[in-house]
Amino acid sequence: MPQQLVVGAGMIGRPLAERLAARGDQVTIATRSGALAEGATPLVLNASDPAAFTIAAAGMATIFLCTNPRYTDWPTQWPPIIDAAIRAASASGAALVVMGNLYPYGVPDGPMTEHSPETTTETKGLVRGEGWRLVREAHERGEIKAVEVRASDYFGPGVSGTAHLGDRFFNAVLDSKTARVVGTPALVHSWSFLPDIVTTLVAAGDHAGEWGRLWHVPSTAISRTEIVDQLNRRFASRGRARGYPQWLLRSLGAMNPMMHEIWASSYQFLVPYVIDSAETERELGVAVTPWAQALGTAADSYRHPAATV
């Protein structure tokens, strides 16, 4: 029975821990608060503490790094977390699977593949790109065995908070109101279904082939305008989507640090933003959940919130 360490119990870490436990792995889920996940052993851990991280990783087959600090804290919190994860993986011999995103690629000029150049000049993208560079170089030096799994904006049952396709979007549309969104809702954008993210993380951790590389989560590219139309047809609602003016986001960002970070990455919704996962699908044997099924599952979680797990 392999032992797995999942760091982070958010929208990705908790279902990942539960998926691993359900298949029979011995799972520890580590967070600052000691959060619970079904079938996993909770552990209180400051992921930026190399000594504590190394102790937690002892005897583990894989470390899944799924923590996600607040946008405004990325420049200060991600570097010590990455450093501690590398040190823990090196000392313990555990493989390291990092949950990443598309920010390092910057403004795309076409679909983003696992080999696209990282051209960002935006702070959050630079932070995550530097983190992957450090992990990759440690792998190339033979100190650790590591990969990074990158997803686009995620959606799924019960997703809330600042998610672009979360509770505020679905509730507005299903209530026949206007969902206010970042960017241009008519532009195509890739959306990663939470269960597909978990599936790709598990497959990456199990992979017997090449490591030291990036994987892309199979995702669906569709505009929010079309998503609204599909929801309206499916649930007889009359919702709409309307983008915030860029000047408004920028003005709010001048007063609010979180809004500044949202504005800074809003370019992702001002151009077609599409992830290409063909290589990952071929090499890992993963596939995207059919869109109608994924959309219905997400929508039902807001229509019947008591049933959301």
Residue pairs with C-beta under 8 A, 6 or more apart in sequence:
1 24
1 25
1 26
2 25
2 26
2 61
2 62
3 25
3 26
3 27
3 28
3 59
3 60
3 61
4 17
4 20
4 25
4 26
4 27
4 28
4 60
4 61
4 62
4 64
4 205
5 27
5 28
5 30
5 56
5 57
5 60
5 62
5 63
5 64
5 94
6 13
6 16
6 17
6 20
6 27
6 28
6 29
6 30
6 37
6 40
6 64
6 66
7 13
7 30
7 31
7 45
7 47
7 53
7 63
7 64
7 65
7 66
7 67
7 85
8 30
8 31
8 47
8 65
8 66
8 67
8 68
8 99
9 17
9 29
9 31
9 33
9 35
9 36
9 37
10 66
10 67
10 68
11 154
11 156
11 158
11 159
11 163
11 194
12 66
12 68
12 99
12 154
12 194
12 197
12 198
12 201
13 29
13 31
13 37
13 64
13 66
13 67
14 29
14 35
14 37
15 194
15 195
15 198
16 64
16 66
16 198
16 201
16 202
17 27
17 29
17 37
17 39
17 40
18 37
18 38
18 39
18 40
19 198
19 199
19 202
20 27
20 40
20 202
21 27
21 37
21 38
21 39
21 40
22 39
26 41
27 37
27 39
27 40
27 41
28 40
28 41
28 42
28 43
28 56
28 60
29 35
29 36
29 37
29 40
29 41
29 42
29 43
30 42
30 43
30 44
30 45
30 47
30 56
31 42
31 43
31 44
31 45
31 67
32 44
32 45
32 46
32 47
33 44
34 42
34 43
34 44
35 42
36 42
43 56
45 52
45 53
45 56
46 52
47 53
47 65
47 67
47 81
47 84
47 85
48 77
48 80
48 81
48 83
48 84
49 84
50 83
50 84
50 87
50 88
53 84
53 85
53 87
53 88
54 84
54 87
54 88
54 91
54 92
56 88
57 63
57 88
57 89
57 91
57 92
57 94
58 92
59 92
60 92
60 94
61 94
61 95
62 94
62 95
62 96
62 97
62 205
63 85
63 88
63 89
63 92
63 94
63 95
63 96
63 97
64 97
64 99
64 201
64 205
65 81
65 85
65 96
65 97
65 98
65 99
66 99
66 201
67 81
68 99
69 77
69 78
69 81
70 258
71 124
71 162
71 258
71 261
71 262
72 257
72 258
72 261
74 123
74 124
74 127
74 128
75 123
75 127
78 127
78 128
78 131
79 127
79 130
79 131
82 98
82 131
82 134
82 135
83 134
85 96
85 98
85 135
86 96
86 134
86 135
86 138
86 143
86 144
86 146
88 94
89 95
89 96
89 138
89 143
89 144
89 145
89 146
90 138
90 143
90 144
95 144
95 145
95 146
95 205
95 211
96 135
96 144
96 145
96 146
96 147
97 146
97 147
97 148
97 149
97 201
97 204
97 205
98 131
98 132
98 135
98 146
98 147
98 148
98 149
99 148
99 149
99 151
99 197
99 201
100 128
100 131
100 132
100 148
100 149
100 150
100 151
100 214
101 128
101 150
101 151
101 152
102 112
102 150
102 151
102 152
102 268
102 273
102 275
103 120
103 122
103 124
103 125
103 128
103 129
103 265
104 118
104 120
104 125
104 126
104 128
104 129
104 132
105 112
105 116
105 117
105 118
105 119
105 120
105 125
106 118
106 119
106 120
106 121
106 122
106 125
107 119
107 120
107 267
107 271
108 116
108 271
108 272
108 273
108 274
110 274
111 274
111 275
111 276
112 216
112 274
112 275
112 276
113 216
113 276
113 278
113 279
114 150
114 213
114 214
114 215
114 216
114 276
114 277
114 279
114 280
115 214
118 125
118 129
120 126
120 129
122 264
122 265
122 267
123 261
123 264
124 261
124 264
124 265
125 265
132 148
132 214
135 144
135 146
135 148
136 146
136 148
136 212
138 144
138 146
139 145
139 146
139 211
139 212
140 212
145 211
145 212
146 211
146 212
147 204
147 207
147 211
147 212
147 213
147 214
147 215
148 214
148 215
149 197
149 200
149 201
149 204
149 214
149 215
149 216
149 217
150 214
150 215
150 216
150 217
150 275
151 192
151 197
151 200
151 216
151 217
151 219
151 275
152 189
152 190
152 191
152 192
152 217
152 219
152 273
152 275
153 163
153 164
153 165
153 189
153 190
153 191
153 192
153 268
154 163
154 165
154 191
154 192
154 193
154 194
154 197
155 163
155 165
155 166
155 191
155 192
155 193
155 194
155 294
155 298
156 193
156 194
156 195
156 294
156 297
156 298
156 301
157 194
157 297
157 298
157 300
157 301
157 308
157 309
158 167
158 301
158 302
158 305
158 308
158 309
159 165
159 166
159 167
159 194
159 298
160 166
160 167
160 168
162 258
162 262
163 169
164 181
164 182
164 269
165 191
165 224
165 227
165 298
167 302
168 179
169 179
169 181
169 224
169 241
170 231
170 298
170 299
170 302
171 302
172 178
172 179
172 180
172 239
173 179
173 228
173 231
173 232
173 237
173 239
173 240
173 241
174 231
174 235
174 237
174 239
174 299
174 302
174 303
175 237
175 239
176 237
176 238
176 239
177 239
177 240
178 239
178 240
178 241
178 242
179 224
179 228
179 239
179 240
179 241
179 242
180 241
180 242
180 243
180 244
181 224
181 241
181 242
181 243
181 244
181 269
182 243
182 244
182 249
182 262
182 266
182 269
183 243
183 266
183 268
183 269
183 270
184 243
184 269
184 270
185 223
185 224
185 225
185 228
185 241
185 242
185 243
186 223
186 224
186 225
187 223
187 269
187 270
187 271
187 272
187 273
188 221
188 222
188 223
188 272
188 273
188 274
189 221
189 222
189 223
189 224
189 268
189 269
189 272
189 273
189 274
190 219
190 220
190 221
190 273
190 274
190 275
191 219
191 220
191 221
191 222
192 217
192 219
192 275
193 219
193 220
193 288
193 289
193 294
193 298
195 289
195 294
196 217
196 218
196 219
196 286
196 288
196 289
196 294
197 217
199 286
200 215
200 216
200 217
200 218
200 280
200 284
200 286
203 284
203 285
203 286
204 215
204 284
207 283
207 284
209 283
210 283
215 280
215 283
215 284
216 275
216 276
216 277
216 279
216 280
217 275
217 277
217 280
217 286
218 277
218 280
218 281
218 286
218 287
218 288
219 275
219 277
219 288
220 288
220 291
220 294
221 272
221 274
221 275
222 291
224 241
225 241
227 241
227 295
228 239
228 240
228 241
230 295
231 237
231 239
231 295
231 299
232 238
232 239
234 295
234 296
234 299
235 299
235 303
243 269
246 263
246 266
246 270
249 259
249 262
249 263
249 266
250 263
252 259
252 263
253 259
253 260
253 261
253 262
253 263
253 264
254 260
277 288
280 286
281 287
288 294
300 307
301 307
301 308
